[in-house]
Amino acid sequence: MPRVRHCVIRVDGEVHEGLYDDLIAVEVSERVGEPSSFALQVGIYKKQQGGWTRLDETSAADGGFAPWQRITVAASFDDSPDVLIDGYVAGVGPRFEPVEADSYVLVWGYDASYAMDLDEKVVAWPDKKYSDIATELFQAYGLDPTVVDTQVVQDQTKELLIQRGTDWQFLKELARRVGFDVFVRGGAGYFRPAELSRTPQKDLAVHVGTLGTNVTWFEPRVVGDLPTKIAMARANPLTKAIEKVEVSESPLRALGERAGDALREGRQIPAQPVALAAPEPLVTDQAMEALATGIRRRNDWIVTGEGELDGTLYGRALRADGVVLIKGAGQSFSGRYYVTEVTHRITPAGYTQRFKVTRNGLGVQGDEPFQGADAEPGEPAGNDERVEVRGAGREVAP
């Protein structure tokens, strides 16, 4: 693939050189909070003796594709390609065009969380923290857990936590309650809040000159109506007293100079809008505070944006679940952002990266380590958690 120094695709742990001759496009979407996905567009041709290449073969060695094959995609500009995804084929679909040579097969799939979203069940989780549950569920699928302690134990004598649905659906619900991210990378599972203090990745540059610009387009937006004080109340079943919890301080590091409350200063409107959250069957102050803090985390993200990056000019893979500096977007929209999604598209014509970002404030803070036009970052975020995968075998995780 021209313009991409390394693009490596393994099927069931093996590289098949013949695949590259027919490869039309590769697309990988890396996401936080949702399964990452991939799609391979591969040319197919009519055989002289009848049938079609890749559609009639039953094994990867012969060029065939089938559900549950393991697919690993790596791409980079150095001698150590970054793994973009390690997952399983979910479906295979050919398209037969009027011109035979334009026909192709589309192969798509997801990361290892795909296996966690198949079996619906009803399970009781007595006397467990959310983080304990996340650890057990990841380990049940052979994934190495990276989990932040959620501290609150769900006492079964007061509240029995019941799972109704797939393991992945249940994990997503637990993460939503406490404002955590849940995702899978290679053979590892993550359940934690956004890590906003990591070393930024290489800068995204918007209109900073012909030599320095690497962003094709960027569209940020800010909203000012997200409540920043979360209140919760319940009646104690024993004392009948009304117990209240309020969370108004952000638990996250500020990425911008002015948060939501600062945008309303001096206006004749609520300085800090309040959201009244239903306590659900929560029975302790600690549990109510954990839920309110989770809502406060989610309401922090007042700025969102999306754009497209020229991967060839950028010279590396932008990664989700990392921090990046955007420059050239003006004083309000330049600065630190948290990356929530990146879609890598690699074709013979080039390498593009569509990205989604968010931040919890407007404005440059003044301490951003912006890089020069020719600078290479020493340790971009993601290298400290480089995706490690098994080199061979049919399974993502043992």
N, C-alpha and C positions, 0 to 999 in steps of 0.2 A: 504494500500500500504506500504510494508516494506521499511524502510530507510527514509521515509518521515513522520515526526511526524504528520503533518496535511496536508491532501489534501481534500478539500471540494468542491463539485460540486453541484450547485443549478440549478434546471430547473424551470423557471418561479417563481423564488424566494423561492422554496421549496427544501429541501434535501430529496432524495428518497434512502433509505439505500440499496434497492435491486440493484441499479445501480453499487455499488462497487463490488458486487459479480461477475459481468460480465465484468468489466472494464479491458481492455487489456493495453491500453496506453492513456496518455493525453499529448498533445503537445500544447503549447501556445507560439506564437511569438509576442513579444512586440517591436514595432518599433517607430522611430521618423521620421516623414515626410510621412509615409504611414500608412494605417489602420493596427492595430494589429489583429491577427487572432488566432483561436483555432481549434483543431481537437480532437475528441474523438473516440477511437477505442473500440467498445463494442461487446462482443461475442453474437451470436444469436444461437438459437437451434430449431430444428424441434419439433412441438407439436405432441402429440400422435393422436389428433383428426384432424391433418392437419394444415398447416400454420406454421408461424415462430414467435418466441417471438420477441417483440419490433417492428416487421414490420407490424403486424396486429392490434396493439393497436393504438388508436387515441388520447389518452391523456397522459400527462406526468406522472400522478398518476399511470397509468397502465404500464408505462415503454416505451411508444412510443415517437418518435421524429418527429418533423415536422418543416418546414421553419417558421421563425419568432418567434420560442420559444426563450425566454431569457435564456442564459447560463452564469453563474458566476463561475469562477474557482479561488480558493484561495489555496495557499500552503505556509508553513512556518515550522520552527523548534521551534517556541515558542508558547505561549498560545494565540497569536493574529495573525492569518494567514494573510499574505499579499494577497490582491486581485490582481491576475495576469491579468485578463480580465473580463469585464462585457459587454456582447454583444448579438448578435442574430444569430440564426441558418440560414445559407445561403443555405445549401444543405444536403441531406441525401442519402447515397448510400451503399447498401449491396454488399457483395462479398461472393459468394457461392463456397466453396472449395470442392475438391474431397472427403476429409474427413469431414463429416458433422460437427464435433466438432470444426474444424478450421475456420468455417465460421464466419463472423463478419459484422457489419454495421459501416460505417464511417460517423460521424456527424461533419460538419465543419461550420465555421462562422467567423464573424468579430465584432469589437467593434461598438459603436453607430454611427461612421462615415459612416457605411454601409448604413444607412438610408439617408445620405446626398448625396449619389452618385447614386441615382436612377432616379431623375426627371431632364431631360434636359430642359433648359429654356433660354430665352433672357430677360435680366433685365438691366435697366439703373440705375446707382448709381451716381446721381449728387451731387456735393459738399460734398464728403465723403473722409475721410482718410481710408487707408487700414485697420487700426485697428478698425475703426467704423464699417466697413463692416463685419469684422471677428466677432465682438461682436454681431451684429444683426443676422448673420447667425447661430452662436452657440445658441443664445437665441431662435431662431425660432424652434429649435429642443429640447428645454427644457434643454440645456446644460448650465452649469455655466461657463461663459467665464473668462479665465485668459489671458489677452491680453496686450502687450506692445505698447504704443503709437507710431505710425509711423510718426506723426507730419505734414506731407505734405498733404494738402487738394487738391483733384482733382477738380479744378474749372471748372464747367460745361460750362462756357462761353468760355473757352479756350480748354478744353479737357473733353468730356463726356465719363466716364468710362462705358463700356458695358460688361456685363457678357453673354457669349455664352457657355453653357454647364451646368453640374450639379453644385450644390453648393460646393461640395467637390473639383471638378476640378478647380473651380474658386479660392477657398481658397488656393489650392496648387500653383496656378500661382501667386497669390499675394505674398505668402510666398517666392517663388523663386525670385521674383523681388527684394525683400529687404533682402534676405539672412536669413529669419526666418525659424524656425521649426513650423510645424502645426501638431497637433495630438490630439487624444481624449483618456482620461483615465476615466473610469467609467462614471459618469455624468458630467464631466468637459471637456471643450475644451480649447486648448492652442494654442496661436499664438504669438511667441516670438523668439528672438535669443537664441542660446545655452547659458545656464547659467553655466559658467565655474568656478565660485568662491564658489560653494557649497561645503559642507563638503564631502570629498571622502567616498565612500562606502568601505567595507572591502577589504583589499588588495587581488589582484590576484597574486599568487606566482608561479614562474616558476623555477623549479630545485633549490630549496633552502633547500633541505634536505628531508629525508623521512617523518618527522613529519610536516613540514611546507608547502610542495608543495600541491597545490590544482588545478593547471592547468594541464590538460592532454596533450594539445599541443597548441602552439601559433605561428602564422605566420604573423609578421608585414612586411610592405614594405614602402619605401619612394620614392617620385618622386621629381624631381627638375625643372620641366618645366612649372609650373603654373605661369602665369603672376601675378606680385604683384603690378603693377601700372595700374590702370584702367582709361582710358581717354575717354571722350565723348565730342562731339561738335555738334552744330546746328547753322543754320542761323536764326537770329531773323527776323520774318516776317515783323516787322514794321521798324526797323532800318537797316535791311539787314546786320548787323554786325555779325561776327562769335563769338559765345559764347562758351567757353570751361570750362570743369570741369575735374579735376584730383583727384583721391584718391589713395594714396600710403601707408598710414599708416593703419595698421590692427585695426579694431574696437573691436577685441576680446582679452581677456586675454591670454597671452602666456602660453602654457602648457609645452613647452620644452625650452631648453637653446638656440638652434639655429633654427631660422626660415628659410624660403626659401631663402631670400636674403643673409643670413649669409653663406649658403652653397656654394654660388657662389663667395665669396670674394677671391680676388687674382687671379681670372681666367680671361683670355682674351675673355670673353663673356659678354653680357649685364648684368650689375650688378643688374638691375631691369627691367626685360622684361615687355613690355607695351602691354596691350590688348585694342584695339579700339572698344568700344561698340557702337552699333547703338542706337541712342537716342529714337527710336520709336516716337510716337507723343508727346513727352514731351515738355512742353512749359515754364517751369521755371527752373532756376538754382537749386532750392531746389529739384525739382523732378529728375533732372539729377543726382544730388549728391546722392540722396537716392538710385537710381538704381545702380550707380557705386559702392556705399558702399556695396550693396547687393552682387554684383559680387565679390568684394574684400573679403567679408566674406566667400563665397563659395570656393574661391581660396586659403584660408588659410590652408586648411586641406591637408598638404603634406604627412602626415603619416597615413596609414590605417592599420588595422590588424583584424584578426579573429582567433578564437580559441575555445577550449572546456574546460569547467570547471566541475570538479566533485562536484555536488551539495551537496552530503553528507559531503564531507570534507569541503566545503565552509560554510555550515551551515546556509545559508539564500538564498534569491532570489536576484540575481544581477538584477538591474533595468536599462532599457533604459532611456535616458534623465538625466543621472547622471554622475558624475565624479568618476573615480576609479584609484587607484594607482596600477601599475604593477611593480613587482620587480623580480629580477633574470634574466632579459632579456638583461643584459649588460648595459654599460653606455649610449649607443645611444638609446636603445629601452625601457629602464625602465623609469618610471615616471608617470606623470598624463596623463590620456586619457579621452575622452568623449565617453560614451557608446551610440551607435546608434541603436543597435538591440540585443535582447536576445531571444533565443528560448529554452524554458524549456520543457524537455521531461521526463515524470515520468512514470515508468513501475515497475512491481514487481522486476525487476533486479536492479533498482537504479534510480538515479536522475542526469541527465546531463543538462548542460546549454551551448549551443552554442552562442557565442557572437561576435559582430562586434564593433570595437572601432576606434577612429580617434584622431589625435592631430595636432597642428599647429607648431610643432617644434621637433627637435631631442635633446636628451640629458637630463640628470638629472639637475634640477635647484639648488638643494642643500637645499631647504626648504620643501621638501616633508615629510609629517608626516607618514613615513613608520611604520607599526605595527610589533610587535614581532610575533613569530610563534604562540603563545598561546593567543595573544591579541584579545579582542573583541572591535569593534568600539563603541564609545559612542553614536553617532547619525549618522548612515550612511545616505548618501543622499537619498532622497525618503521618509524618515520618516517624514520630514517636509512637504511633499506633499503626504502623504499616501493616496492611492486611497480609497475614500469613496463611498459606494454604498448603494442603498436602500435595506433593508433587505428582503422585500417581494414585490410581485407584478410582473406583466408581462412586465413592461417597465423599461428600464435602467434609463431614465430620465422622470420626470413628464411632 
